[in-house]
Amino acid sequence: MGVHETRRIGRGLACLILGACASKPTFPMREFPPSFLVDGKTLCADVIVQLGEPNKRFEGERLLTYRIQKDDQGRLLVGFGRSWETLTHSLVIKCDGSGLVVRHALIAIKEN
């Protein structure tokens, strides 16, 4: 295998990896709060399984935040947009030291 072929394969792998990181799926939330999210019962790890990686983590993984937007049909969606312009809410989840959801809130950041 030549140097040029190795570089081409490396570039292809880099594009594949970067493309996978940049294209997060949108999880439609047809109801809020989602039925799986119950304070005092749901594990924070289960939230991540259901909603994907949070947009931000604070206080040593104890606060998780998700960008939320409303679609044209009024459904709430976990937003992975590149801009805050289309986002209307933030879902904030507080976890305790054992990884259990203590409290969650949907906070309006602007009207749609």
C-alpha positions as CSV (number, residue, x, y, z in Angstrom):
1,M,0.0,0.0,0.0
2,G,1.5,3.3,-1.1
3,V,1.6,6.6,0.9
4,H,-1.0,8.2,-1.3
5,E,-3.4,5.3,-0.9
6,T,-2.9,5.3,2.9
7,R,-3.6,9.1,3.0
8,R,-6.8,8.6,0.9
9,I,-8.1,5.9,3.3
10,G,-7.2,8.1,6.3
11,R,-9.1,11.1,4.8
12,G,-12.1,8.9,4.0
13,L,-12.2,7.6,7.6
14,A,-11.9,11.1,9.0
15,C,-14.8,12.3,6.9
16,L,-16.9,9.3,7.9
17,I,-16.2,9.9,11.6
18,L,-16.8,13.7,11.4
19,G,-20.0,13.1,9.5
20,A,-21.3,10.7,12.0
21,C,-20.6,13.2,14.9
22,A,-22.2,16.1,13.1
23,S,-25.4,14.3,12.1
24,K,-27.3,13.5,15.3
25,P,-30.7,12.1,14.9
26,T,-33.8,14.1,16.0
27,F,-35.9,12.3,18.5
28,P,-39.6,13.3,18.2
29,M,-41.1,14.0,21.6
30,R,-44.8,13.8,21.0
31,E,-45.6,14.4,24.6
32,F,-44.0,16.3,27.4
33,P,-42.9,15.2,29.7
34,P,-42.0,12.0,27.9
35,S,-43.6,9.0,29.7
36,F,-40.2,7.4,30.5
37,L,-39.0,10.5,32.4
38,V,-40.1,10.2,36.0
39,D,-38.5,12.2,38.8
40,G,-37.1,9.9,41.5
41,K,-37.4,6.8,39.3
42,T,-35.6,7.3,36.0
43,L,-31.8,6.9,35.7
44,C,-29.9,9.7,34.0
45,A,-28.2,7.0,31.9
46,D,-31.7,6.0,30.6
47,V,-32.4,9.7,29.6
48,I,-29.3,9.7,27.5
49,V,-30.2,6.4,25.9
50,Q,-33.7,7.8,25.0
51,L,-32.8,11.3,24.0
52,G,-29.1,11.0,23.0
53,E,-26.2,13.0,24.3
54,P,-27.2,16.2,26.1
55,N,-26.2,19.5,24.5
56,K,-24.4,20.5,27.7
57,R,-23.4,18.9,31.0
58,F,-22.8,21.0,34.2
59,E,-21.9,20.5,37.8
60,G,-19.9,17.3,37.2
61,E,-22.6,15.5,35.1
62,R,-25.4,16.4,37.6
63,L,-27.2,18.8,35.2
64,L,-28.0,17.8,31.7
65,T,-29.5,20.1,29.2
66,Y,-31.2,19.5,25.9
67,R,-32.2,22.0,23.2
68,I,-35.9,21.7,22.4
69,Q,-37.8,23.1,19.5
70,K,-41.5,23.0,18.4
71,D,-42.2,21.8,14.9
72,D,-45.1,23.0,12.7
73,Q,-47.5,20.5,14.2
74,G,-46.7,21.7,17.8
75,R,-44.7,18.7,18.7
76,L,-41.6,19.2,20.9
77,L,-38.4,17.8,19.4
78,V,-35.0,17.4,20.8
79,G,-33.1,20.0,18.7
80,F,-29.7,19.3,17.3
81,G,-29.8,22.4,15.1
82,R,-26.6,24.4,14.6
83,S,-28.3,27.6,15.6
84,W,-30.3,28.7,18.7
85,E,-32.7,30.6,16.3
86,T,-35.1,27.7,15.8
87,L,-35.0,26.5,19.5
88,T,-37.8,27.5,21.8
89,H,-37.1,25.5,25.0
90,S,-34.4,24.0,27.1
91,L,-35.0,20.7,28.9
92,V,-33.0,20.7,32.1
93,I,-32.5,17.5,34.1
94,K,-31.0,17.3,37.6
95,C,-29.3,14.1,38.6
96,D,-28.2,13.0,42.1
97,G,-24.9,11.4,43.0
98,S,-26.3,7.9,42.3
99,G,-27.4,8.9,38.8
100,L,-31.1,9.2,39.5
101,V,-33.2,12.0,38.0
102,V,-34.1,14.2,40.9
103,R,-36.0,16.9,38.9
104,H,-36.6,18.0,35.4
105,A,-38.1,21.1,33.8
106,L,-38.9,22.4,30.4
107,I,-37.9,26.1,30.3
108,A,-39.2,28.4,27.6
109,I,-36.3,30.4,26.1
110,K,-38.5,32.2,23.5
111,E,-41.9,31.9,22.0
112,N,-42.4,30.2,18.7
